[in-house]
Structures are given as structure tokens and as C-alpha cells.
Amino acid sequence: MEVIRKHALKNALDFGKADKKAVLGRVLAESPELRGKVGKILPIIEEIVAEVNAMPKEQLEKDVKQFEYVEKKEKRIGLPELENPENVVLRFAPNPSGPLHLGHARAAILNDEYAKKYKGKLILRIEDTDPSRVDPEAYKMIEEDLEWLGVVSHEIIIQSERLEIYYEHAEKLIELGYAYVCTCESGAFYKLRIDKEACPCRRNDIPKNLEKYKKMFSDYKEGEAVVRLKTDLEINDPSMRDFPLMRISEHPHPRAAGKRVYPLMNFSVTIDDHFNGLTHVLRGKDHIPNIRKQRFIYDYFGWTPPEYIHYGRLKVEELALSTSATKEGIETGEYTGWDDARLGTLRAIAKRGIQPKAIRRAMMDVGTKRSDINLSWKNLYAYNRELIERDANRYFFVDGPKEISVTGAPGMEFHALLHPDFKDKGNRSLGKIKEKETVKFYLSSSDFENIKKGEFLRLMEAFNVEIVDKKETCAEAKFISRELEEARAKKARLVHWTLGDNNVKIKVVSPEGIINGYGEPDLKNIKVDEIIQFERFGFVRLDEITDDELVFYFSHK
């Protein structure tokens, strides 16, 4: 059982030798459902502890890296209460440049949790007013990702369908004297802004600005004109001085054919937050400077802004979440698609068998903390393991298979439990052999590399053998006995295996690359999307069944 081996290895490394009582304590702490089965698992612990204590330190250090350890479980804290939680309306507002990734999941889940907590409304708002960043397929992918994640949106709003509203309100600001059309060269305007000086366009009267605004829709080219909001030129932050609201983009938009004037984020967000009736906005603290910009617009229109909750940046260990970089990688062939196992997209994570409930729990643990957070894969994997452990049946898989020929074995049929903790699931057949024939087994390359001539070895769920010869690619062994007690007494290593003429070709797709090998025959009975555990290897999800092999995606240890 993997959880026993995991803690036996760690205990042996920490204290020189693994102690069965200490290992039992760790196992029960991680898997409390086993507390009523101590009598059954203690012999297994004794067997694995004996095996581990016979291993050299170098092997312990190598094997322990297969597992993730959560040293301490923090007490889960609910989300902070919202200020003024009456008729709560929130929004999740992704850009449709690609599907959602783990970074998006935090905002989506926290908004969803708050909407459910206060029986409020969650709006999915697709912010697609930068035509150069729009992927036409992303609209559908975002909705599919949210459905998989269990996030319920009560209304879908697409900003490119609301351009006339932005046009109208930009014009109102010009009519009120709060905005103007700037046709200054960008470098010249930047210098004036740094020097706290007004550009010449700022002094134009309202009729002149309205005339120039009309020309933005027909005469001016991209980069020649923008609508700017009038602010105090003495503000310390230069970016706050007369910042832009509208600009021209000649990049074709897949859903707004013929349009060429688009709002910038701070303008469209303010307009929509007001007209969508937003009461609370959850977003990253990197948006804090945008509050001041948006408050100018709220004040000019006489509107009341929503409540803001800002949280710290979420970093995912060893994972880049850049949608643009991922898209470029797909186009160049570096990645196979948005669901490539190396990516942090939700569809890649789903393909690996990670459950949406595990992601939700991880994001709830992160919550709305203002400090930057590093999301640990080991925590996410631990949560996922709790969800899939019970249902994931066990099977043998040998990666990089190496041949071992055994002579003198009796005729017998091999069976093993589908799940060691749930015997009512029944057995699986590992194959059968005829009496006294030379039998060809396959071991994983890592196990094969460690066997030595003269070594006493236990083939799991089979019998004991002694290695009589070993070459670079194969080994010879002789049958010794079927007794497990003899293996325990000799502190024999346990290895799993497949029969030479009775295995299934397996391909495992992992973030580190492709792993090929053989699996036991009963793997032919599992179905696509089923999650299982390859013993001593990890959890995997069956993705595809081809004519000559089963293709799995690796989940985690």
C-alpha cells in the first residue's frame, strides 16, 4: 500500500531505521478511515518496514522523492464576511485570449463561493475589447471550463456587444468637459505628462472635441487619436494624469465586424460595473492603482462605486500561466494543445485526473489573503488523493520493462486485490503459468537496475526468487518458495511485474514526458476517463484506447 511505503521511507531516512509504530501513526493521521483496520494493516506495515530497513540510504533517498509530504494540515478558515452584503452581485471577468488556467480558478471560485454564501448573483463578463487578444474559440472554452469547475454564472455579458454604451458615455464625458480627444504624438504627450504640463488638445473646446471624437470612427488611423480623461496634472503618479479611455484598433474583431474604436479597461470596467449593478468586486492587489482611475469616472458621473476586495498574487510552483506564451508554444508545436500535460490550463489539469473539488479546496485555503501566495502542487495533490483514493483500483505497470527469466516455478494462477482497503471490490487476475516451465517476467527498469546476483527477491502477489545471473538488459532467477514469511525473514525487496506473454502496452503522458511500458492484462477492462493507481508509480487517468496500447495521463503520486 503506497501510503505505508511513503511513511516507512520517510521514517527510515529521518531516524536511520523505520519503526512500525511510528509508521502506523503517520498512516492513520493521513488516512483516518483505516483506524478500524489496524489489525489488518499492521502485518503489511511490518512487511514494508522490513523491506525499507534493508535498503541502502542511496535507494531510500531516491525512492522517497516519488512522494509528496504534507507535514501539517492548517485549520481551514472560511471566507471573510463581505461589507454591506445586501443583494450581492459579483463578476468573473476573463479575457478571451484562451481557456482558463489555475490563476483564473482562484477568482472564479472565490466569486462563486461568495455568490452562493449570500444567495447573490454572479455575472460572467467576457472582456474582449482588445481585438488583438481575442481567440474566437475562447468564448466557448471559458464556459466549458467554468462548468467543469462547478462555477455557476447567472448571466453572461460580452463587452464587444456593448460598444455603443461605451461610445455614448465617452461622448457624455466630452460634453461635460471631463474628457477630450488627444491627437498628440505619444512621445510628445509622455514628455508633457512627466513635466505636469497640459497638451495642446486639452485646451480645445467641447464642440472641437466632439468633432474630433466623430473622426475617430472614420478618419483617424490607429495610434493617431485617443479619448483622454481630464485629471489633476499635479498628481504624483504620472500614469494618473489624463489617462486614456478610448483608442482606435484596426485589428479585426471576430464578433464586432467593422468596429474600430474600443474602450480601454478602466473605462469599460467602470461603465459595466455600474450598469451591471456590481456590489462587490474581488480582484488582485495589482489592480489597486486602477481604483483611483475608476473613481474619477464614478465621480464625474455621480455614481457610487462597489466594495473592493483585493488579494495577493497567486504563483504556481514550476508553472508559467501566460496565455500568450502558451498560445505561441501551441503554434510552434512545442505543446500539443491547450490540454498538454505540461500546462496549467484547467483542461490540461482535468485531463490528468485532477478533480475540480480539489482545486476548489486549494483556492478556498488560499482565500482572499493580501499577501502573495505560492500554490503548492503537493497540497493540491493531497486534496485530490483524498477524493480519488477510494475509487482508484490498483494495477501493476512496469515502465522501461526489463526481462527476468525464472526457472523451477510451480504451475499457478496469480491474483491480487483490486483495492487493498476494500476487499469487497474483488480480485484481478495477473495471469497464470505452467509447472516447471521457464517463465518470462518484466520488471520496471528502476527495480531491475537495483537487483544483484545472489539477491533474494519477492515478486509481489507471486513468489520468492533468487537472482542467479544478471546482464545489462535481462536477468535469470530460480524459484525459491511461495512463502511470504520467508521473504519477510530475509528482508527481501518487493517488486511488481508483468508476465512476458500476458501484458498490455501502456503509454503514460506526464509533465516530464512520455513513459512507455507494460501493464497487467485486466487493464483491458477499464474505461476511458477512469482513474486508477499503478502500484509504486502513481495515479493515472485513462485517456485513450488504441488498437495496440492504452494511453494514460499521469496525475500524481
C-alpha positions as CSV (number, residue, x, y, z in Angstrom):
1,M,0.0,0.0,0.0
2,E,1.5,3.3,-1.2
3,V,0.7,5.3,1.9
4,I,2.6,2.8,4.1
5,R,5.6,2.7,1.9
6,K,5.6,6.5,1.7
7,H,5.8,7.0,5.5
8,A,8.2,4.0,6.0
9,L,10.7,5.6,3.6
10,K,10.5,8.9,5.3
11,N,10.7,7.4,8.8
12,A,13.8,5.4,7.8
13,L,15.5,8.5,6.4
14,D,14.7,10.6,9.4
15,F,15.7,8.2,12.1
16,G,18.1,5.6,10.4
17,K,15.5,2.8,10.7
18,A,11.8,2.8,10.2
19,D,9.7,2.0,13.2
20,K,6.4,0.2,12.6
21,K,4.6,2.1,15.4
22,A,5.7,5.4,14.1
23,V,4.8,4.5,10.6
24,L,1.3,3.3,11.8
25,G,0.8,6.7,13.4
26,R,1.6,8.6,10.3
27,V,-0.5,6.3,8.1
28,L,-3.6,6.7,10.4
29,A,-3.0,10.5,10.5
30,E,-3.1,10.7,6.7
31,S,-5.8,8.0,6.2
32,P,-8.1,8.1,9.3
33,E,-10.5,5.7,7.6
34,L,-8.0,2.9,8.3
35,R,-8.3,3.3,12.1
36,G,-10.8,0.4,12.3
37,K,-8.5,-1.8,10.3
38,V,-5.3,-1.7,12.3
39,G,-5.2,-5.4,12.8
40,K,-5.3,-6.0,9.0
41,I,-2.7,-3.3,8.0
42,L,-0.2,-3.9,10.8
43,P,1.2,-7.1,9.0
44,I,1.5,-5.1,5.8
45,I,3.4,-2.3,7.7
46,E,5.7,-4.9,9.2
47,E,6.5,-6.3,5.8
48,I,7.1,-2.9,4.1
49,V,9.1,-1.7,7.1
50,A,11.4,-4.8,6.9
51,E,11.8,-4.2,3.2
52,V,12.7,-0.5,3.7
53,N,15.1,-1.1,6.5
54,A,17.0,-3.5,4.2
55,M,17.5,-0.8,1.6
56,P,20.7,1.3,1.3
57,K,20.5,5.0,2.1
58,E,21.0,5.9,-1.5
59,Q,18.0,3.9,-2.5
60,L,15.9,5.4,0.3
61,E,16.8,8.9,-0.9
62,K,15.8,8.1,-4.4
63,D,12.5,6.3,-3.6
64,V,11.3,9.0,-1.2
65,K,11.3,11.6,-4.0
66,Q,8.4,9.7,-5.5
67,F,6.1,11.0,-2.8
68,E,4.8,14.4,-1.6
69,Y,4.6,15.0,2.2
70,V,2.2,17.4,3.9
71,E,3.8,18.0,7.3
72,K,1.0,19.9,8.8
73,K,-2.6,20.5,7.9
74,E,-3.7,24.0,8.6
75,K,-7.1,24.7,10.0
76,R,-9.4,25.8,7.2
77,I,-10.8,29.3,7.6
78,G,-13.9,30.4,5.8
79,L,-14.0,33.5,3.6
80,P,-14.2,36.8,5.3
81,E,-17.6,38.4,5.6
82,L,-18.5,41.0,2.9
83,E,-19.2,44.6,3.8
84,N,-22.8,45.6,3.2
85,P,-23.9,42.1,1.9
86,E,-27.4,43.1,0.6
87,N,-28.4,41.9,-2.8
88,V,-24.9,40.8,-3.7
89,V,-23.8,41.0,-7.3
90,L,-20.3,39.9,-8.3
91,R,-18.5,39.2,-11.6
92,F,-15.8,37.0,-13.0
93,A,-14.3,38.8,-16.0
94,P,-11.7,36.9,-18.0
95,N,-10.2,38.0,-21.3
96,P,-11.0,35.5,-24.2
97,S,-7.4,35.0,-25.2
98,G,-7.5,31.3,-24.4
99,P,-9.1,28.8,-22.0
100,L,-8.9,29.3,-18.2
101,H,-5.9,28.3,-16.1
102,L,-5.2,27.8,-12.4
103,G,-4.7,31.5,-11.9
104,H,-8.2,32.2,-13.2
105,A,-9.6,29.5,-11.0
106,R,-9.0,31.5,-7.8
107,A,-11.1,34.5,-8.9
108,A,-13.8,32.2,-10.4
109,I,-14.1,30.0,-7.3
110,L,-14.0,32.8,-4.7
111,N,-16.7,34.8,-6.6
112,D,-18.8,31.7,-6.9
113,E,-18.4,30.9,-3.2
114,Y,-19.4,34.4,-2.2
115,A,-22.4,34.3,-4.6
116,K,-23.6,31.1,-3.0
117,K,-22.9,32.2,0.5
118,Y,-25.1,35.3,0.2
119,K,-27.5,33.9,-2.4
120,G,-26.3,36.5,-4.8
121,K,-25.7,36.8,-8.5
122,L,-22.5,36.0,-10.4
123,I,-22.0,37.6,-13.8
124,L,-19.6,36.0,-16.3
125,R,-18.3,39.1,-18.2
126,I,-16.1,38.4,-21.2
127,E,-13.8,41.4,-21.6
128,D,-13.0,41.3,-25.3
129,T,-12.4,44.9,-26.2
130,D,-8.8,44.4,-27.3
131,P,-9.2,42.7,-30.7
132,S,-5.6,41.7,-30.9
133,R,-6.0,39.4,-27.8
134,V,-9.2,37.6,-28.8
135,D,-9.2,33.9,-29.6
136,P,-12.6,33.1,-31.2
137,E,-12.6,29.6,-29.6
138,A,-12.1,31.0,-26.1
139,Y,-15.7,32.1,-25.6
140,K,-16.9,28.5,-25.6
141,M,-13.8,27.2,-23.8
142,I,-14.3,29.6,-20.9
143,E,-17.9,28.5,-20.4
144,E,-16.8,24.8,-20.6
145,D,-14.0,25.3,-18.1
146,L,-16.4,27.1,-15.6
147,E,-18.9,24.3,-16.0
148,W,-16.2,21.7,-15.2
149,L,-15.0,23.8,-12.2
150,G,-18.6,23.9,-10.9
151,V,-18.9,27.7,-11.1
152,V,-22.4,28.9,-11.7
153,S,-22.8,32.1,-13.7
154,H,-26.3,33.6,-13.7
155,E,-25.7,36.0,-16.6
156,I,-23.2,36.2,-19.4
157,I,-22.2,39.6,-20.7
158,I,-19.9,40.1,-23.7
159,Q,-18.3,43.6,-23.8
160,S,-17.9,43.7,-27.6
161,E,-21.7,43.6,-27.7
162,R,-21.9,46.8,-25.6
163,L,-19.7,49.1,-27.6
164,E,-22.5,51.6,-28.3
165,I,-22.8,52.0,-24.5
166,Y,-19.1,52.9,-24.2
167,Y,-19.4,55.3,-27.2
168,E,-22.3,57.0,-25.6
169,H,-20.7,57.6,-22.2
170,A,-17.4,58.7,-23.7
171,E,-19.3,61.3,-25.6
172,K,-21.1,62.4,-22.4
173,L,-17.8,62.9,-20.6
174,I,-16.7,65.1,-23.5
175,E,-19.9,67.1,-23.4
176,L,-19.5,67.5,-19.6
177,G,-16.0,68.9,-20.2
178,Y,-14.3,66.0,-18.4
179,A,-12.7,64.4,-21.4
180,Y,-11.1,65.4,-24.7
181,V,-9.7,63.8,-27.9
182,C,-5.9,63.9,-28.0
183,T,-4.1,63.7,-31.3
184,C,-0.6,64.4,-29.9
185,E,2.3,62.1,-30.9
186,S,2.7,59.6,-28.0
187,G,6.3,60.5,-27.2
188,A,5.4,64.2,-27.1
189,F,2.5,63.6,-24.8
190,Y,4.6,61.4,-22.5
191,K,7.1,64.2,-22.0
192,L,4.4,66.8,-21.3
193,R,2.7,64.4,-18.8
194,I,6.0,63.8,-17.0
195,D,6.5,67.6,-16.8
196,K,3.0,68.1,-15.5
197,E,2.0,70.2,-18.5
198,A,-1.2,70.1,-20.4
199,C,-1.1,69.0,-24.0
200,P,-2.5,71.4,-26.6
201,C,-5.5,69.2,-27.2
202,R,-6.6,69.7,-23.6
203,R,-7.4,73.3,-24.4
204,N,-9.9,72.5,-27.2
205,D,-13.5,73.5,-26.6
206,I,-16.3,70.9,-26.4
207,P,-17.5,71.3,-30.0
208,K,-14.0,70.8,-31.3
209,N,-13.5,67.7,-29.1
210,L,-16.9,66.3,-30.3
211,E,-15.8,66.8,-33.9
212,K,-12.5,65.0,-33.3
213,Y,-14.4,62.2,-31.5
214,K,-16.6,61.7,-34.5
215,K,-13.5,61.5,-36.7
216,M,-12.1,58.6,-34.6
217,F,-14.8,56.4,-36.2
218,S,-13.8,57.2,-39.7
219,D,-10.8,59.5,-40.4
220,Y,-8.1,58.9,-37.8
221,K,-5.9,55.9,-38.0
222,E,-4.7,53.6,-35.2
223,G,-2.5,55.5,-32.9
224,E,-3.5,58.9,-34.2
225,A,-6.2,59.7,-31.6
226,V,-7.4,58.7,-28.1
227,V,-10.0,60.0,-25.7
228,R,-8.4,61.1,-22.5
229,L,-10.0,61.8,-19.1
230,K,-9.1,65.2,-17.6
231,T,-7.5,64.7,-14.2
232,D,-5.3,66.8,-11.9
233,L,-1.9,67.3,-13.7
234,E,-0.2,67.7,-10.3
235,I,-1.0,64.1,-9.2
236,N,2.2,62.4,-8.1
237,D,1.6,59.3,-10.2
238,P,2.2,60.2,-13.8
239,S,0.1,57.4,-15.1
240,M,-2.9,59.1,-13.4
241,R,-2.5,62.3,-15.4
242,D,-5.1,62.5,-18.2
243,F,-5.1,58.7,-18.8
244,P,-6.8,57.3,-21.9
245,L,-10.3,56.0,-22.1
246,M,-10.9,55.1,-25.8
247,R,-8.5,54.2,-28.6
248,I,-8.5,53.1,-32.2
249,S,-7.7,49.5,-33.2
250,E,-7.7,48.4,-36.8
251,H,-7.2,44.7,-35.8
252,P,-10.3,42.8,-37.0
253,H,-12.6,41.6,-34.2
254,P,-14.3,38.2,-34.6
255,R,-17.5,39.4,-33.0
256,A,-17.5,43.2,-33.8
257,A,-17.0,43.4,-37.6
258,G,-16.5,46.9,-38.9
259,K,-15.8,48.4,-35.4
260,R,-12.5,50.3,-34.9
261,V,-13.0,52.3,-31.7
262,Y,-12.7,50.4,-28.4
263,P,-12.7,51.3,-24.7
264,L,-9.6,50.7,-22.5
265,M,-10.0,48.5,-19.4
266,N,-10.6,51.2,-16.8
267,F,-13.4,52.8,-18.8
268,S,-15.3,49.6,-19.8
269,V,-14.9,48.1,-16.4
270,T,-16.3,51.2,-14.7
271,I,-19.2,51.5,-17.1
272,D,-20.1,47.8,-16.8
273,D,-19.6,47.5,-13.0
274,H,-22.1,50.4,-12.7
275,F,-24.8,49.2,-15.2
276,N,-24.4,45.5,-14.1
277,G,-25.2,46.6,-10.6
278,L,-22.0,45.2,-9.1
279,T,-22.0,45.4,-5.3
280,H,-18.6,43.8,-4.6
281,V,-15.5,43.3,-6.8
282,L,-12.8,40.7,-6.0
283,R,-9.5,41.1,-7.8
284,G,-5.8,41.1,-7.4
285,K,-4.0,43.8,-5.5
286,D,-2.2,44.8,-8.7
287,H,-5.4,46.5,-9.6
288,I,-5.3,48.8,-6.6
289,P,-3.9,51.7,-8.7
290,N,-6.8,51.3,-11.1
291,I,-9.3,52.1,-8.3
292,R,-8.1,55.8,-8.3
293,K,-8.6,55.9,-12.1
294,Q,-12.0,54.4,-11.9
295,R,-13.1,56.7,-9.1
296,F,-12.5,59.7,-11.4
297,I,-15.1,58.2,-13.7
298,Y,-17.5,57.3,-10.9
299,D,-17.3,60.9,-9.5
300,Y,-17.7,62.6,-12.9
301,F,-21.0,60.6,-13.5
302,G,-22.1,60.8,-9.9
303,W,-22.2,57.1,-9.4
304,T,-21.4,55.0,-6.3
305,P,-18.5,52.5,-6.7
306,P,-18.8,48.9,-5.4
307,E,-16.9,47.5,-2.5
308,Y,-13.5,46.2,-3.4
309,I,-11.7,43.2,-2.0
310,H,-8.1,42.8,-3.2
311,Y,-6.0,39.7,-2.8
312,G,-2.3,38.9,-3.3
313,R,-0.8,37.4,-6.4
314,L,-1.0,33.7,-6.9
315,K,2.1,31.9,-8.1
316,V,2.0,28.2,-9.1
317,E,5.2,26.3,-8.5
318,E,7.2,25.5,-11.6
319,L,4.4,26.6,-13.9
320,A,4.0,29.6,-16.2
321,L,0.5,30.8,-16.6
322,S,1.0,33.2,-19.5
323,T,-1.8,32.5,-22.0
324,S,0.1,34.3,-24.8
325,A,3.2,32.3,-24.2
326,T,1.2,29.1,-24.2
327,K,-0.6,30.0,-27.4
328,E,2.7,30.7,-29.1
329,G,4.0,27.3,-27.9
330,I,1.0,25.6,-29.4
331,E,1.5,27.4,-32.7
332,T,5.2,26.4,-32.9
333,G,4.5,22.8,-31.9
334,E,6.1,23.0,-28.5
335,Y,2.8,22.0,-26.9
336,T,0.3,19.6,-28.4
337,G,-2.7,21.8,-27.5
338,W,-4.4,23.7,-24.6
339,D,-4.6,20.3,-22.7
340,D,-0.9,19.5,-23.0
341,A,0.1,17.7,-19.7
342,R,2.8,20.3,-19.0
343,L,0.4,23.2,-18.9
344,G,-1.6,24.8,-16.1
345,T,-4.8,25.2,-18.0
346,L,-7.9,23.7,-16.4
347,R,-8.4,21.4,-19.4
348,A,-4.8,20.1,-19.0
349,I,-5.3,19.6,-15.3
350,A,-8.7,17.8,-15.9
351,K,-7.0,15.5,-18.4
352,R,-4.6,14.4,-15.7
353,G,-7.4,13.4,-13.5
354,I,-7.3,16.3,-11.0
355,Q,-10.8,16.8,-9.6
356,P,-12.5,20.2,-9.6
357,K,-13.3,19.8,-5.9
358,A,-9.6,19.5,-5.2
359,I,-8.9,22.8,-7.0
360,R,-11.8,24.5,-5.1
361,R,-10.5,23.3,-1.8
362,A,-7.0,24.6,-2.6
363,M,-8.4,28.0,-3.7
364,M,-10.5,28.3,-0.6
365,D,-7.4,27.6,1.5
366,V,-5.7,30.5,-0.3
367,G,-8.8,32.7,0.1
368,T,-8.5,36.4,-0.1
369,K,-5.2,36.9,1.6
370,R,-3.5,40.1,0.7
371,S,0.0,38.5,0.8
372,D,1.3,36.8,-2.3
373,I,0.8,33.1,-2.3
374,N,2.7,30.2,-3.7
375,L,0.3,27.4,-4.6
376,S,1.9,24.1,-3.7
377,W,1.3,21.2,-6.0
378,K,1.7,18.9,-3.1
379,N,-1.3,20.4,-1.3
380,L,-3.4,20.2,-4.5
381,Y,-2.3,16.6,-5.0
382,A,-3.1,15.7,-1.3
383,Y,-6.6,17.1,-1.7
384,N,-7.1,15.2,-5.0
385,R,-5.7,12.0,-3.5
386,E,-8.4,12.2,-0.8
387,L,-11.1,12.4,-3.5
388,I,-9.9,9.6,-5.7
389,E,-8.1,7.2,-3.3
390,R,-11.2,5.1,-2.5
391,D,-12.4,4.6,-6.1
392,A,-9.0,4.1,-7.8
393,N,-8.4,0.4,-8.3
394,R,-4.8,-0.9,-8.2
395,Y,-2.9,-2.4,-11.1
396,F,0.7,-3.3,-12.0
397,F,2.6,-1.2,-14.5
398,V,6.3,-1.6,-15.3
399,D,8.0,1.3,-17.0
400,G,11.0,0.8,-19.2
401,P,10.5,-3.0,-18.9
402,K,13.4,-5.3,-18.4
403,E,13.2,-9.1,-18.8
404,I,13.8,-11.6,-15.9
405,S,13.5,-15.4,-16.6
406,V,12.5,-17.6,-13.7
407,T,13.1,-21.4,-13.7
408,G,11.6,-24.1,-11.5
409,A,8.3,-22.3,-10.6
410,P,5.2,-24.4,-9.9
411,G,2.1,-24.1,-12.0
412,M,-0.1,-21.4,-10.5
413,E,-2.5,-18.5,-11.2
414,F,-1.8,-15.1,-9.8
415,H,-4.4,-12.8,-8.3
416,A,-4.4,-9.5,-6.4
417,L,-7.0,-7.3,-4.7
418,L,-8.4,-4.5,-6.8
419,H,-8.0,-2.3,-3.8
420,P,-6.2,-3.4,-0.6
421,D,-8.5,-1.4,1.6
422,F,-11.8,-2.5,0.1
423,K,-11.7,-6.3,-0.4
424,D,-15.4,-6.3,-1.4
425,K,-14.2,-4.9,-4.8
426,G,-12.8,-8.3,-5.6
427,N,-9.7,-9.6,-7.2
428,R,-7.9,-9.0,-10.5
429,S,-6.1,-11.7,-12.5
430,L,-2.4,-11.2,-13.1
431,G,-2.0,-14.3,-15.3
432,K,-1.0,-17.9,-14.9
433,I,2.0,-20.2,-15.6
434,K,2.5,-23.9,-16.2
435,E,4.5,-26.0,-13.8
436,K,8.3,-26.1,-14.1
437,E,8.5,-24.1,-17.3
438,T,10.8,-21.1,-17.7
439,V,8.7,-18.1,-17.1
440,K,9.5,-14.7,-18.5
441,F,8.6,-11.7,-16.3
442,Y,9.2,-8.0,-16.8
443,L,10.3,-5.6,-14.1
444,S,10.4,-1.8,-14.1
445,S,13.8,-0.5,-15.2
446,S,14.4,1.1,-11.8
447,D,13.8,-2.2,-10.0
448,F,15.9,-4.1,-12.5
449,E,18.9,-1.7,-12.1
450,N,19.0,-2.4,-8.3
451,I,18.9,-6.2,-8.3
452,K,22.1,-8.0,-7.8
453,K,23.4,-11.5,-8.5
454,G,22.6,-13.8,-5.5
455,E,19.8,-11.5,-4.2
456,F,16.7,-12.9,-2.7
457,L,13.7,-11.1,-4.2
458,R,9.9,-11.2,-3.6
459,L,7.7,-10.9,-6.7
460,M,4.6,-9.2,-5.3
461,E,1.5,-11.4,-5.2
462,A,3.6,-14.3,-6.6
463,F,6.7,-16.0,-5.0
464,N,10.3,-15.6,-4.0
465,V,13.2,-16.0,-6.3
466,E,17.0,-15.8,-6.2
467,I,18.9,-13.9,-8.9
468,V,21.4,-16.3,-10.4
469,D,22.7,-14.1,-13.2
470,K,22.3,-10.5,-14.4
471,K,23.2,-8.9,-17.7
472,E,22.6,-5.3,-19.0
473,T,19.1,-6.0,-20.4
474,C,18.0,-9.2,-18.7
475,A,18.4,-11.4,-15.7
476,E,18.0,-15.1,-14.7
477,A,16.4,-16.3,-11.5
478,K,15.3,-19.5,-9.9
479,F,12.2,-20.2,-7.9
480,I,12.7,-20.5,-4.1
481,S,9.4,-20.6,-2.4
482,R,5.9,-19.1,-2.3
483,E,6.1,-18.2,1.4
484,L,5.7,-14.5,2.2
485,E,7.1,-15.2,5.7
486,E,10.4,-16.3,4.2
487,A,10.6,-13.1,2.3
488,R,10.0,-11.1,5.4
489,A,12.5,-13.1,7.4
490,K,15.2,-12.4,4.7
491,K,14.1,-8.7,4.4
492,A,13.6,-9.3,0.7
493,R,12.8,-6.4,-1.6
494,L,9.3,-6.5,-3.1
495,V,8.9,-5.7,-6.8
496,H,5.9,-5.7,-9.0
497,W,5.9,-7.2,-12.5
498,T,4.1,-8.3,-15.6
499,L,4.1,-11.7,-17.4
500,G,6.1,-11.8,-20.6
501,D,3.3,-13.2,-22.8
502,N,0.3,-11.6,-20.9
503,N,0.7,-7.9,-20.7
504,V,-0.8,-4.7,-22.2
505,K,1.2,-2.0,-23.9
506,I,1.0,1.2,-21.9
507,K,1.9,4.8,-22.7
508,V,1.8,7.3,-19.8
509,V,1.8,11.1,-20.7
510,S,3.3,13.1,-17.9
511,P,4.5,16.7,-17.4
512,E,8.1,15.3,-17.6
513,G,7.5,13.4,-20.9
514,I,6.3,10.1,-22.3
515,I,6.7,6.9,-20.2
516,N,6.3,3.5,-22.0
517,G,5.9,0.1,-20.5
518,Y,3.7,-2.9,-19.9
519,G,0.6,-3.4,-17.7
520,E,-1.2,-6.4,-16.4
521,P,-4.0,-8.0,-18.5
522,D,-7.0,-6.8,-16.6
523,L,-6.2,-3.2,-17.6
524,K,-8.1,-4.1,-20.8
525,N,-11.3,-3.9,-18.7
526,I,-11.1,-0.3,-17.6
527,K,-12.9,2.6,-19.4
528,V,-11.8,5.9,-20.8
529,D,-11.7,8.6,-18.0
530,E,-11.4,6.0,-15.3
531,I,-8.8,6.9,-12.7
532,I,-6.7,4.1,-11.3
533,Q,-3.4,3.7,-9.4
534,F,-0.4,2.0,-10.8
535,E,1.2,0.4,-7.7
536,R,4.5,2.0,-6.7
537,F,4.1,4.5,-9.6
538,G,1.1,6.8,-9.0
539,F,-2.4,7.7,-10.0
540,V,-3.3,7.9,-13.7
541,R,-6.3,8.6,-15.9
542,L,-7.1,6.5,-19.0
543,D,-7.4,9.0,-21.9
544,E,-7.4,6.8,-25.0
545,I,-7.7,3.2,-26.1
546,T,-5.9,2.4,-29.4
547,D,-5.5,-0.8,-31.3
548,D,-2.2,-1.6,-29.7
549,E,-1.9,0.4,-26.5
550,L,-3.7,2.2,-23.6
551,V,-2.8,5.9,-23.2
552,F,-2.9,7.3,-19.7
553,Y,-2.2,10.7,-18.3
554,F,-0.2,10.9,-15.1
555,S,-1.9,12.6,-12.1
556,H,0.4,12.4,-9.2
557,K,1.9,10.0,-6.6
